[in-house]
Amino acid sequence: MTLPGAMAGDPPQSVLVIDDAQEIHDLIQARLKAEGVRLLHACDAQTGVALAREHRPDLFLLDLDLAGSSGLDVCRELKADVDLTSIPVIILTGTVDVATKVRAFDAGAIDYVTKPFDAFELRARVRAALRTKRFQDLLATRAQIDPLTGLWNRAHFDARLAEEVALALRHDRALGLLMIDVDHFKRINDRDGHPFGDSVLRLVAATIAGCVRGDDVPCRYGGEEFAVILRETGSTAALSLGERVRAAVAGVRAGTPDQPVQVTVSVGCCGTDLVPGAPTVDKLLAAADRGLYFAKRTGRDRACCGGEESPAVLATLAEDLPQPAQRKPITAGSLLGPYELKEPLGGGGMGVVYRAFDGRLRRDVAIKVLSGGAVHSTDLWRRFAQEARVLAALDHPNIVRVFDLGATEWGDPYIVLELLEGRTLRERLAVGRVPLGEALRLAHELLAALAAAHRKGIIHRDLKPENLFLTETGRLKVLDFGLAKRVDGLGDGTDATAAGMLLGTAGYLAPEQAFGRAVDERSDIFSFGVILYELASGRRAFNAPSVMELLTAITTAEPPPLEPPALDALLRRCLAKAPEQRFASVPELDEALRALDALADRPAP
């Protein structure tokens, strides 16, 4: 059965049957076959309790008269276990004695079914119990969400970090942690008021949520502090992601266009490879705190790693680093090797893009300059060198071309790209809905770019209107392969960029990305469907006021239908929650899309 809140592709709820009669197990198996539940079986009390602790099912069906033991005692034992106490118990009994049923309820059971079973009654009672369990789990989850920011709260952070440290120890795998603090937040509150301060916290939280990977755990730690638990992530990748968060926050503005307010954060990063001995919660927190102290001591608005050094040692090291006031600002007229910077073209989470002139080849280019400073320039260099190599491997007319990469004298990396004149697809959509003919033409060009990437074994993973550019001649160009994943077959591969990077943007990522599951080219097909829906309708396929609600919509909701029906049917298949229900490949999708070309008067190319 599929209950409210369940997502297609989620594992079915499980039911543990504890009964000493094999014919009862066979009967329940037959009666519940159509319900879509996963059944676990135990023929004695000891095995049943062991299976319960191992699998933590969603429901117990417990025989009251087990051979050699009392079902009431087993029920009490289950309810006494802190990990099992919230799991409902339905008693199976052959008695109609009211006093016995009352004792069962007192022991913790929520319902009973009298043998011999009526098939319809058994199904109905199981459905009701599982539905209640589903909603209890949902309420428990919402109790761990910070109401202001929509991120996980401190209680969830404390419990989850302890759990992840234990898993890291057990499986000998890496674990990273970010501690993030909003710079000068008290000054913002005092100057602009607490309501504005709350809006700043929401903005920072949304930015953090947009930067982390699907299996990371972003939390509000308290006040103006945030934390992110990074599974299977060492210190180098943690620092790379910390810099991503820092740059993303620096690239947004709070306030109004007339009175913008610059918001920055300092980020402390660490991984289990930096802590001495076996990792513990306290060691990780202390290391991340040292990194945060270092970031603040060296001028704020930066990400730094914390290792075993004491704050006093870090303060001494800080004296040898270039201070913000000493850094030569990068402005129009600055020279980066052979490139002379002209005017800035725009900014974003990763830095500032400038128009520049290449004095060697006498041509205009675009240069993306990424700030970070000497503290972490080596990690940024590796990350963006790899992004440049991915772009260089994708020489296609619908993918932006990369010409060069380098670093400033301060160690800040930059990438030299072809200069595009025009506007992003997001800017085009701000004008209104795109005519169907034009939408289909752009869709074909996007699919051509994706097909070229997929042939090279590269999945984009961050398709969105901001990463699609429309040149003045009308050609679509795909930008920013910084989150690309190189694969060797569907659903299996390694990142083409450094570990610890963003896996997608809320609103456009596929459900499997939202849940941190394996991705393949069908994940790009889902994102393509979201974009084509927005092109054809003029509205977003999934829209919600918070990141958490947006992710819930992506994984559970369906967008409103569109006209014509043939287009709607194609989009439904692209937007299927389960990857296996989507188009299997971009060529298959492109062929289906060409069947729709006759539905609109397409403009001449």
Residue pairs with C-beta under 8 A, 6 or more apart in sequence:
1 35
1 36
1 37
1 127
1 130
2 8
2 36
3 13
3 130
3 131
3 134
4 131
4 134
4 135
5 134
5 135
5 138
5 556
6 134
6 556
7 511
7 515
7 555
7 556
7 577
8 576
8 577
8 578
8 581
9 511
9 512
9 577
9 578
9 579
11 38
12 36
12 37
12 38
13 37
13 38
13 57
13 58
13 59
13 130
13 133
13 134
14 37
14 38
14 39
14 40
14 55
14 57
14 58
14 59
15 32
15 37
15 38
15 39
15 40
15 57
15 58
15 59
15 60
15 61
15 126
15 130
16 39
16 40
16 41
16 42
16 48
16 51
16 52
16 55
16 57
16 59
16 60
16 61
17 24
17 25
17 28
17 39
17 40
17 41
17 42
17 61
18 42
18 44
18 45
18 48
18 60
18 61
18 62
18 63
18 66
18 71
18 74
19 25
19 28
19 43
19 61
19 62
19 63
19 66
19 92
20 43
20 44
20 63
20 66
20 67
21 63
22 43
24 63
24 92
24 115
25 41
25 43
27 117
28 39
28 61
28 117
28 122
29 39
31 117
31 119
31 122
31 123
32 39
32 122
32 123
32 126
34 123
35 123
35 126
35 127
37 126
37 130
40 51
40 55
40 57
42 48
42 50
42 51
44 66
44 67
44 68
44 69
45 66
45 68
45 69
45 73
45 74
48 62
48 74
49 74
49 77
49 78
51 57
52 60
52 78
52 81
52 84
52 87
53 81
53 83
53 84
56 83
56 84
56 87
57 87
58 87
58 130
58 133
58 134
59 87
59 88
59 89
59 90
59 126
59 129
59 130
59 133
60 78
60 87
60 88
60 89
60 90
61 90
61 92
61 113
61 126
62 71
62 74
62 75
62 78
62 89
62 90
62 91
62 92
62 109
63 71
63 91
63 92
63 93
64 70
64 71
64 72
64 91
64 92
64 93
64 94
64 95
64 100
64 104
65 71
65 93
65 94
66 74
71 91
71 93
71 104
72 103
72 104
72 107
75 89
75 91
75 104
75 107
75 108
75 109
76 107
76 108
78 84
78 85
78 87
78 89
78 108
79 85
79 89
79 107
79 108
85 108
86 133
86 136
86 140
87 133
88 110
88 111
88 129
88 132
88 133
89 108
89 109
89 110
90 109
90 110
90 111
90 112
90 113
90 125
90 126
90 129
91 101
91 104
91 109
91 111
91 112
91 113
92 112
92 113
92 115
93 100
93 101
93 104
93 112
93 113
93 114
93 115
94 114
94 115
95 101
95 114
96 114
101 112
104 112
110 129
110 132
111 125
111 128
111 129
113 121
113 122
113 125
144 152
144 153
144 155
144 156
145 151
145 152
145 153
145 156
145 548
146 152
146 153
146 205
146 219
146 220
148 198
148 201
148 202
148 205
148 220
149 201
149 202
149 205
149 206
149 220
150 202
150 205
150 206
150 209
150 546
150 547
150 548
150 549
151 205
151 208
151 209
151 218
151 219
151 220
151 226
151 547
151 548
152 160
152 217
152 218
152 219
152 220
153 219
153 220
154 219
154 220
154 221
154 222
156 217
156 219
157 217
157 219
157 221
157 227
157 229
160 217
160 219
160 229
161 177
161 229
161 281
161 284
161 285
162 281
164 175
164 217
164 229
164 231
165 175
165 279
165 280
165 281
165 284
167 173
168 174
168 175
168 272
168 279
169 278
169 279
173 232
174 232
174 233
174 234
174 271
174 272
174 273
175 229
175 230
175 231
175 232
175 233
175 271
175 272
175 279
175 284
176 229
176 230
176 231
176 233
176 234
176 235
176 237
176 238
176 241
176 269
176 270
176 271
176 272
176 500
177 227
177 228
177 229
177 230
177 238
177 269
177 270
177 271
177 284
177 285
177 287
177 288
178 226
178 227
178 228
178 230
178 238
178 241
178 242
178 245
178 267
178 268
178 269
178 288
179 221
179 225
179 226
179 227
179 267
179 268
179 285
179 288
179 289
179 291
179 292
180 204
180 208
180 225
180 226
180 227
180 228
180 242
180 245
180 265
180 266
180 267
180 268
180 292
181 224
181 225
181 226
181 265
181 266
181 267
181 268
181 292
181 296
182 188
182 200
182 201
182 204
182 224
182 225
182 263
182 264
182 265
183 263
183 264
183 265
183 266
183 296
183 300
183 301
184 300
185 197
185 200
185 223
185 224
188 196
188 197
188 200
188 261
188 263
189 196
189 197
192 255
192 261
196 254
196 255
196 261
199 254
200 254
200 261
200 263
201 220
201 224
203 252
203 254
203 263
204 226
204 249
204 263
204 265
205 218
205 220
205 226
205 547
206 546
206 547
207 245
207 248
207 249
207 252
207 349
208 218
208 226
208 228
208 245
208 248
208 249
209 218
209 506
209 547
210 248
210 349
210 502
210 505
210 506
210 547
211 241
211 244
211 245
211 248
211 349
211 502
212 218
212 228
212 230
212 241
212 245
212 502
213 230
213 241
213 500
213 501
213 502
213 503
213 516
214 503
214 504
214 509
214 513
214 514
214 515
214 516
214 517
215 231
215 516
216 228
216 229
216 230
216 231
216 241
217 228
217 229
217 231
218 226
218 227
218 228
219 226
219 227
219 228
219 229
220 226
220 227
221 227
227 288
228 241
228 245
230 237
230 238
230 241
230 271
230 500
232 499
233 241
233 271
233 499
233 500
234 271
234 272
234 273
234 499
235 269
235 270
235 271
235 273
235 274
235 305
235 307
236 271
236 379
236 498
236 500
237 271
237 498
237 499
237 500
237 501
238 269
238 270
238 271
238 305
238 500
239 269
239 303
239 304
239 305
239 376
239 379
240 379
240 380
240 383
240 498
240 500
240 501
241 269
241 500
241 501
241 502
242 267
242 268
242 269
242 303
243 267
243 303
243 372
243 376
243 379
243 380
244 349
244 350
244 501
244 502
245 265
245 267
245 303
246 264
246 265
246 266
246 267
246 301
246 302
246 303
247 349
247 350
247 351
247 370
247 371
247 372
248 348
248 349
248 350
249 263
249 264
249 265
250 262
250 263
250 264
250 265
250 301
250 371
251 347
251 348
251 349
251 350
251 351
252 263
252 349
253 260
253 261
253 262
253 263
254 260
254 261
254 263
255 261
264 300
264 301
265 301
266 292
266 295
266 296
266 300
266 301
266 302
266 303
267 291
267 292
267 295
267 302
267 303
267 304
268 287
268 288
268 289
268 290
268 291
268 292
268 293
268 294
268 295
268 303
268 304
268 305
268 306
269 288
269 291
269 303
269 304
269 305
269 306
270 284
270 287
270 288
270 290
270 291
270 305
270 306
270 307
272 279
272 284
274 287
274 305
274 306
274 307
274 308
275 283
275 284
275 287
275 307
275 308
276 283
276 308
277 283
286 306
287 306
287 307
287 308
288 306
289 306
290 306
290 307
290 309
290 310
290 311
290 314
291 303
291 304
291 305
291 306
292 304
292 306
293 306
293 311
293 314
294 304
294 305
294 306
294 314
294 317
294 318
295 302
295 303
295 304
297 314
297 315
297 318
298 304
298 318
298 321
298 323
298 375
299 323
299 324
301 324
302 372
302 373
302 375
302 376
303 372
303 375
303 376
304 375
304 376
305 376
306 314
309 317
321 373
321 374
321 375
322 373
322 374
322 410
327 373
327 410
328 409
328 410
330 336
330 341
330 352
330 369
330 408
330 412
331 341
332 341
332 342
332 343
332 344
332 354
333 340
333 341
334 340
334 341
335 341
336 356
336 367
336 369
336 406
336 408
336 414
337 406
338 358
338 359
338 360
339 356
339 357
339 358
339 359
339 365
339 367
339 416
340 356
340 357
340 359
341 354
341 355
341 356
341 367
342 354
342 355
342 356
342 357
342 364
343 354
343 355
344 352
344 353
344 354
344 355
345 353
345 354
345 355
345 366
346 352
346 353
347 353
348 466
350 368
350 370
350 482
351 368
351 369
351 370
351 371
352 368
352 369
353 366
353 367
353 368
353 369
354 366
354 367
354 369
355 364
355 365
355 366
355 419
356 364
356 365
356 366
356 367
356 416
357 363
357 364
357 365
358 364
358 365
358 403
358 416
364 419
365 403
365 416
365 417
365 418
365 419
366 416
366 417
366 418
366 419
366 420
367 414
367 415
367 416
367 417
368 414
368 415
368 417
369 408
369 412
369 414
370 380
370 384
370 412
370 413
370 414
370 415
371 412
372 380
372 411
372 412
372 413
373 410
373 411
373 412
374 410
374 411
377 407
377 410
377 411
377 412
377 413
378 411
379 498
380 411
380 412
380 413
381 407
381 411
381 413
382 498
383 413
383 482
383 497
383 498
383 501
384 405
384 413
384 414
384 415
384 482
385 405
385 413
386 496
386 497
386 498
387 415
387 481
387 482
387 484
387 497
388 402
388 405
388 415
390 458
390 481
390 484
390 486
390 496
390 497
391 399
391 400
391 401
391 402
391 417
391 481
392 402
393 456
393 458
394 452
394 453
394 456
394 458
394 481
395 401
396 448
396 449
396 452
396 453
397 475
398 445
398 446
398 448
398 449
398 452
398 475
398 476
398 477
398 478
399 449
399 452
399 453
399 477
399 478
399 481
400 417
400 418
400 420
400 469
400 477
400 478
400 479
401 417
401 418
402 415
402 416
402 417
402 418
403 416
403 417
403 418
404 415
404 416
405 413
405 414
405 415
405 416
406 413
406 414
406 416
407 413
407 414
408 414
420 469
420 471
420 477
421 471
421 472
422 469
422 470
422 471
422 472
423 469
423 470
424 465
424 466
424 467
424 468
424 469
424 470
425 442
425 465
425 466
425 468
425 469
425 470
425 476
425 531
425 535
426 464
426 465
426 466
428 434
428 465
428 470
429 465
429 534
429 535
429 538
432 538
433 535
433 536
433 537
433 538
434 442
434 535
434 536
434 538
435 600
436 536
436 567
436 599
436 600
437 600
437 601
437 602
437 603
438 602
438 603
439 532
439 535
439 536
440 593
440 596
440 597
440 599
440 600
440 602
441 602
441 603
441 605
442 470
442 476
442 535
443 528
443 532
443 535
443 593
444 590
444 593
444 594
445 475
445 476
446 463
446 468
446 476
446 478
446 528
446 531
447 528
447 586
447 589
447 590
447 593
448 590
449 476
449 477
449 478
450 460
450 478
450 521
450 524
450 528
450 586
451 586
451 587
451 590
453 459
453 460
453 478
453 481
453 484
454 521
454 524
454 585
454 586
456 486
457 486
457 487
457 488
457 493
458 481
458 484
458 485
458 486
458 487
458 496
459 484
459 485
459 486
459 487
459 493
459 519
459 520
459 521
459 523
459 524
460 478
460 481
460 483
460 484
460 524
460 527
461 483
461 484
461 485
461 503
461 504
461 509
461 513
461 519
461 523
461 524
462 480
462 482
462 483
462 502
462 503
462 504
462 505
462 508
462 509
462 527
463 478
463 508
463 524
463 527
463 528
463 531
464 505
464 507
464 508
464 527
464 531
465 531
465 534
466 505
467 478
467 479
467 480
468 476
468 477
468 478
468 479
468 531
469 476
469 477
469 478
469 479
470 476
470 477
471 477
481 496
482 497
482 501
483 497
483 501
483 502
483 503
483 504
484 495
484 496
484 497
485 493
485 494
485 495
485 496
485 519
486 493
486 494
486 495
486 496
487 493
487 494
487 520
490 520
490 521
490 522
491 518
491 519
491 520
492 518
495 501
503 509
503 513
503 516
503 519
504 510
504 513
504 514
504 527
506 514
506 547
506 550
506 551
506 554
507 530
507 540
507 542
507 543
507 550
507 554
508 527
508 530
508 531
509 523
509 526
509 527
509 554
510 519
510 522
510 523
510 526
510 527
510 554
510 579
511 526
511 554
511 555
511 577
512 518
512 519
512 523
512 579
513 519
513 523
514 551
514 554
514 555
515 555
520 579
521 585
521 586
522 579
522 580
522 582
522 583
522 584
523 579
524 586
525 574
525 582
525 583
525 586
525 589
526 574
526 575
526 576
526 579
526 582
528 574
528 589
529 541
529 571
529 573
529 574
529 575
530 540
530 541
530 542
530 575
532 571
532 574
533 540
533 541
533 559
533 562
533 571
533 575
534 540
534 541
536 562
536 567
536 571
537 562
541 559
541 575
542 550
542 553
542 554
542 557
542 559
543 550
543 553
544 550
544 552
544 553
555 577
556 577
558 572
558 575
559 571
559 575
561 568
562 568
562 571
564 596
564 599
566 595
566 596
566 599
567 596
567 599
570 589
570 592
570 593
570 596
573 581
573 582
573 583
573 592
574 582
574 583
574 589
575 582
576 582
583 589
583 592
